[in-house]
Amino acid sequence: MTTRFTGKVALITGGGSGIGRATALAFAREGATVVVAGRSAGLLEQTVKLIEDEGGQASAVTADVSSSEDVARLVATTVERHGGLHIAFNNAGVLEAGPLADMEEAAWDRQLAVNLTGVFLSMKHEIAYMRGHGGGVIVNTASNLGAHMRLPFLGAYAASKAAVSALSRAAAKEYIGEGIRINAISPGPIDTSMSLGPGETEDDRAERMKDALPIGRVGTLDEAASAVLWLASPEAGFAVGHDLVIDGGASA
């Protein structure tokens, strides 16, 4: 346990698994009080238990980031429970692959609703609180498959994530003068279920990544979490409107 974020309250959407859970644990290990949010109460409570088992402080709020009412309640509950909101990691996301011409419109709508509108609504309500309470830090999850490179069959996902990158950079310029520092991360394949192909095992993926990525492997959850914590930390105080690519050289 370290103290870099002692006294800070960090809100993490998509905190029930993957990068969100790993980042929640990392913030708690460095002294932050963590609120994890998502649609699965069971997964969120698992994250809270993992944090508490390590001696950290955390709570869970069930919320759908595509609902403005839910996000407003999430921010209000965070402040009511813990006395403030200093850091937000807007990480909730979904991916549905398929040829663009064959994709159901509902699948397109779901990806835009969670991946893009969810980030917009999260920032909208987080900024509304932060601008009147001394500022804060926001990190959004984009993707290397958004503004940095493209793959076939992931057009809807790529479009939503490219927009997150653009939205983050525009908002960063709007609000840095009010003490709100906004950046994004753009992960490549990380050790989560999202990076597995249909029917693919972790061993299959490891073999595929030997040739697919210059670094020859998927990224670890700790590597992704470390990028978020750096952007949220005082050490990154001069980083504004940055989209930090962490993809093992795939988009270099």
Residue pairs with C-beta under 8 A, 6 or more apart in sequence:
1 29
1 30
1 31
1 54
1 55
1 56
2 29
2 30
2 31
3 30
3 31
4 30
4 31
4 229
4 233
4 234
5 27
5 30
5 31
5 32
5 87
5 229
5 232
5 233
6 30
6 31
6 32
7 31
8 31
8 32
8 33
8 86
8 87
9 32
9 33
9 34
9 35
9 78
9 82
9 83
9 84
9 85
9 86
9 87
10 24
10 27
10 32
10 33
10 34
10 35
10 86
10 87
10 88
10 89
10 232
11 34
11 35
11 37
11 74
11 75
11 78
11 85
11 87
11 88
11 89
11 126
12 20
12 23
12 24
12 27
12 34
12 35
12 36
12 37
12 88
12 89
12 91
13 20
13 37
13 38
13 63
13 65
13 74
13 89
13 90
13 91
13 92
13 118
13 122
14 20
14 37
14 38
14 65
14 91
14 92
14 93
14 141
15 21
15 23
15 24
15 34
15 35
15 36
15 37
15 38
15 44
15 47
15 60
15 91
16 36
16 38
16 40
16 42
16 43
16 44
16 46
16 47
17 43
17 47
17 192
17 193
18 190
18 192
18 193
18 194
18 221
19 91
19 141
19 187
19 190
19 192
19 221
19 224
19 225
19 228
20 36
20 38
20 47
20 89
20 91
20 92
21 36
21 43
21 46
21 47
21 50
21 221
22 221
22 222
22 224
22 225
23 89
23 91
23 224
23 225
23 228
23 229
24 34
24 36
24 47
24 51
24 58
25 47
25 50
25 51
25 54
25 56
25 225
26 222
26 225
26 226
26 228
26 229
27 34
27 87
27 229
27 232
28 34
28 51
28 54
28 56
28 57
28 58
29 54
29 56
30 229
32 87
33 57
33 58
33 82
34 51
34 56
34 57
34 58
34 59
35 58
35 59
35 60
35 61
35 74
35 77
35 78
35 81
35 82
36 44
36 47
36 48
36 58
36 59
36 60
36 61
37 44
37 60
37 61
37 62
37 63
37 65
37 74
37 92
38 44
38 62
38 63
38 92
39 62
39 63
39 64
40 62
41 60
41 62
44 60
44 61
44 62
45 60
47 58
47 60
48 58
48 59
48 60
51 57
51 58
52 58
59 81
59 82
61 73
61 74
61 77
61 78
63 70
63 71
63 73
63 74
64 70
65 71
65 90
65 92
65 114
65 117
65 118
65 119
65 121
65 122
66 113
66 114
66 117
66 118
66 121
67 121
68 121
68 124
68 125
71 118
71 121
71 122
71 124
71 125
72 125
74 125
75 85
75 125
75 126
75 128
75 129
78 85
79 85
79 129
84 133
85 126
85 129
85 130
85 133
85 136
86 136
86 137
87 136
87 137
87 138
87 139
87 232
88 122
88 123
88 126
88 136
88 137
88 138
88 139
89 138
89 139
89 140
89 141
89 228
89 232
90 118
90 119
90 122
90 123
90 126
90 138
90 139
90 140
90 141
91 140
91 141
92 114
92 118
93 114
93 115
93 118
93 141
93 161
94 110
94 111
94 114
94 115
95 111
95 154
95 157
95 194
96 103
96 107
96 110
96 111
96 156
96 157
97 153
97 154
97 157
98 107
98 153
99 152
99 153
100 155
100 156
103 155
103 156
107 156
108 156
111 156
111 157
111 160
112 156
112 159
112 160
115 157
115 160
115 161
115 164
116 160
116 163
116 164
116 167
119 140
119 164
119 167
119 168
120 167
123 138
123 140
123 167
123 171
123 182
126 136
126 138
127 138
127 171
127 175
127 180
129 136
130 136
130 138
130 178
130 179
130 180
131 175
131 178
131 179
131 180
134 179
135 178
135 179
135 180
135 181
136 179
136 180
136 181
137 180
137 181
137 182
137 231
137 232
138 171
138 180
138 181
138 182
138 183
139 182
139 183
139 184
139 185
139 228
139 231
139 232
140 164
140 167
140 168
140 182
140 183
140 184
140 185
141 164
141 184
141 185
141 187
142 161
142 162
142 164
142 165
142 168
142 184
142 185
142 186
142 243
143 157
143 158
143 161
143 164
143 186
143 187
143 188
144 186
144 187
144 188
144 245
144 246
144 247
144 250
144 251
145 151
145 154
145 157
145 158
145 161
145 188
146 158
146 159
146 160
146 161
146 162
146 163
146 164
146 165
146 186
147 161
147 162
147 165
147 166
147 186
147 243
148 186
148 243
148 245
148 247
148 251
149 250
149 251
150 158
151 158
161 186
164 184
165 184
165 186
165 243
168 182
168 183
168 184
168 241
168 243
169 184
169 241
169 243
171 182
172 181
172 182
172 183
172 240
172 241
173 240
173 241
175 182
176 182
176 240
176 241
181 236
181 237
181 239
181 240
182 240
182 241
183 231
183 236
183 239
183 240
183 241
183 242
183 243
183 244
184 242
184 243
184 244
185 224
185 227
185 228
185 231
185 243
185 244
185 245
185 246
186 243
186 244
186 245
186 246
186 247
186 251
187 219
187 224
187 227
187 246
187 247
188 213
188 219
188 245
188 246
188 247
188 248
188 250
188 251
189 195
189 205
189 209
189 212
189 213
189 218
189 219
189 247
189 248
189 250
190 218
190 219
190 220
190 221
190 223
190 224
191 202
191 218
191 219
191 220
191 221
192 221
195 205
195 218
196 202
196 205
197 204
197 205
197 208
200 208
205 218
206 217
206 218
209 216
209 217
209 218
210 216
210 217
212 250
213 247
213 248
213 249
213 250
214 248
214 249
214 250
214 252
215 248
215 249
216 248
217 248
218 248
219 246
219 247
219 248
223 246
224 246
227 244
227 246
230 236
231 239
231 242
231 244
245 251
